[in-house]
Amino acid sequence: MTHLKIIILLLAGLWNIQIIFAQIAPSPFPLTEEQISFKIDSLREVYKPYDEQDFSSLSEAERNKVMIAKGREAILVFAPDYYREYKNPTITIDTLQDEKAWKIWASNTRLKRPIVPMKKEHIGKHFYRIYFSYDQTKENLGRIPFITEFRVLQDTGEPLTLFIPNANSLIDFEKHSFERRMKEKRSPEDRIKYQPYVEGTRTGG
């Protein structure tokens, strides 16, 4: 076993130990099953007209509209407890890195945490980070300034992952495509549950 794998396993172990003590609580903004279904259908209508078009040919406004709609849909499917319609999402561009970047970050976690894709052919590509905000006057998620993050390849618009920091959850769309995963039937019990800020755990940011 390489040193990198040992470091990653140790970090994952510490992370999981902290999560054990995290508290699950009712979402402060609960949605009914009917509301979830209605919102998902509405979001699909937003990006459906662009399905047959090349993502790179879309205007910036159109690309943002598609990515935000897909990000919101993913949240509703996997973690509706974390769905918010607060302000416009913040969108930035970053670069996918290789495992060497993880080794550097593991030795100094004060650095920016790198994003390593599952598919090696994606290493070095640019991607969008769509940060969904929340009202910090109405809920406490610690130092984390966003409630969810949706990641999308810049050149193709292909969704990569949905990250929910307070629940320590990463939903992957590389192994199985976004389109396939959106067809998954998930019961309320199988969805990611809301975790508020708890001092001394990963939910503290």
Beta strands, then each sheet from edge to edge (+ up, - down):
strand 1: 90-95
strand 2: 126-132
strand 3: 148-153
strand 4: 159-164
strand 5: 169-172
sheet 1: 1+ 2- 3+ 4- 5+
end
